[in-house]
Amino acid sequence: MSDNSRNNAEGQLPPALPSSSSSTLSSVAPQSTSEQRPSTPTAQGRLLSRSEIQGEKSLAEFLVQMDNYAPIIPEALTDYYLAQAGFECSDVRIKRLLALATQKFISDVAIDAFQYNRIRQQATKEKKFQNKDRKTVLSMDDLTAALAEYGVNIKKPEYLS
């Protein structure tokens, strides 16, 4: 006989539910994920936990917000590259979500390239080279280093060196 059935037979609550006498979280927490008490059934017949329900609610709210959001990357450009990749979807929110993810990736790469530029500029200042208020320029070296962090390898053609 399992511990849960013994507790139920003795009139006690199972360990997944807090009793009035227990005040520690360790006595309340389930021993494994199979002992968690599900809350709501799904269309597939599987029951969802509270955290999964909360996650689905926040995802639904996010998708509603995507209806009113216009990403910086134009929809025509997003549609073109999604079609080139063979992606077919009629839901505009999903396309906007992909455009938003692309925008975030480009932003992260640009920030990293800027940091590489700053590091390089500080190294030249230490060598006592005089730079008179040089503007920050995105160089291929900085971009290559930033993209390498994300697994994108860029090699300049030899004739451009």
C-alpha positions in Angstrom: 0.0 0.0 0.0 1.5 3.4 -1.0 1.9 6.3 1.4 -0.9 8.3 -0.3 -3.4 5.5 0.2 -2.3 5.0 3.8 -2.8 8.7 4.5 -6.2 8.7 2.8 -7.2 5.5 4.8 -6.2 7.2 8.1 -8.2 10.3 7.2 -5.2 12.5 6.6 -4.6 14.7 3.6 -2.1 13.5 0.9 1.3 15.2 0.9 0.5 17.4 -2.1 -2.1 19.3 0.0 -1.1 21.3 3.1 -2.7 20.4 6.3 -3.5 22.9 9.0 -0.7 21.5 11.3 2.2 21.5 8.8 3.9 24.8 8.3 7.0 23.8 6.3 7.1 23.7 2.5 9.1 20.4 2.6 6.2 18.6 4.1 3.8 20.0 1.5 5.9 19.5 -1.6 5.2 16.4 -3.6 7.9 13.7 -3.7 7.9 13.5 -7.5 6.2 15.1 -10.5 3.9 12.1 -10.8 2.3 12.9 -7.4 1.4 16.5 -8.4 -2.3 17.2 -8.3 -3.6 18.3 -11.7 -6.1 21.0 -11.9 -7.8 21.3 -15.3 -8.3 18.9 -18.2 -7.1 19.8 -21.7 -8.5 18.8 -25.1 -6.1 15.8 -25.2 -7.5 14.5 -21.9 -4.3 15.4 -20.0 -4.7 17.4 -16.8 -2.8 20.7 -16.4 -1.1 21.9 -13.2 -1.6 25.5 -11.9 1.7 26.6 -13.3 0.8 25.3 -16.7 -2.6 27.1 -16.6 -0.9 30.3 -15.5 1.6 29.9 -18.4 -1.2 29.4 -20.9 -3.0 32.5 -19.6 0.1 34.6 -19.9 0.7 33.2 -23.4 -2.8 34.1 -24.4 -2.5 37.6 -23.1 0.8 38.0 -25.0 -0.8 36.9 -28.2 -3.6 39.4 -27.7 -1.0 42.1 -27.3 0.7 41.0 -30.5 -2.5 42.0 -32.4 -1.8 45.7 -31.6 2.0 45.5 -31.9 3.8 46.5 -35.1 7.5 45.2 -35.1 10.3 47.3 -36.6 10.9 44.7 -39.3 8.2 45.2 -42.0 5.6 42.5 -42.4 6.4 42.3 -46.2 10.0 41.5 -45.4 9.0 38.9 -42.8 6.5 37.3 -45.2 9.1 37.2 -47.9 11.7 35.4 -45.8 9.2 33.1 -44.2 8.0 32.1 -47.7 11.6 31.5 -48.7 12.0 29.2 -45.7 8.8 27.3 -46.6 6.9 28.6 -43.6 3.1 28.9 -44.2 0.9 30.5 -41.5 -2.2 32.6 -41.9 -2.0 33.9 -38.3 -0.5 37.4 -38.3 0.3 37.2 -34.6 2.7 34.3 -35.2 4.4 36.2 -38.0 4.8 39.2 -35.7 6.2 37.0 -33.0 8.8 35.7 -35.4 9.6 39.3 -36.5 9.9 40.3 -32.8 12.3 37.4 -32.2 14.4 38.5 -35.2 14.4 42.0 -34.0 15.7 40.9 -30.6 18.4 38.8 -32.2 19.6 41.7 -34.3 19.5 44.0 -31.3 21.6 41.6 -29.2 24.2 41.2 -32.0 24.4 45.0 -32.4 24.9 45.5 -28.6 27.6 42.8 -28.5 29.3 44.4 -31.5 29.2 47.8 -29.8 30.8 46.3 -26.7 33.6 44.8 -28.8 34.1 48.2 -30.4 34.4 49.8 -27.0 36.9 47.2 -25.9 39.0 47.8 -29.0 38.9 51.6 -28.5 40.0 51.3 -24.9 42.9 49.1 -26.1 44.0 51.7 -28.6 43.8 54.4 -25.9 46.1 52.4 -23.7 48.7 52.3 -26.5 48.6 56.1 -26.4 47.1 56.5 -29.9 45.4 59.8 -30.1 41.8 59.5 -31.3 40.0 62.8 -31.7 36.4 62.0 -30.9 36.1 59.2 -33.4 32.5 58.1 -34.1 31.6 54.6 -33.3 31.5 52.6 -36.5 30.3 49.1 -36.9 33.3 47.2 -38.3 33.4 43.8 -39.8 35.8 42.6 -37.1 33.4 43.6 -34.3 30.4 42.1 -36.1 32.3 38.9 -36.7 33.2 38.6 -33.1 29.6 39.3 -31.9 28.1 36.8 -34.3 30.6 34.2 -33.3 29.0 34.2 -29.8 25.7 33.1 -31.4 27.3 30.4 -33.6 27.3 32.4 -36.8 30.7 32.2 -38.5 31.6 34.9 -41.0 34.8 34.9 -43.0 35.9 37.8 -45.2 36.8 36.9 -48.7 40.6 37.0 -49.2 40.4 39.6 -52.0 38.8 42.1 -49.5 41.7 41.9 -47.0 
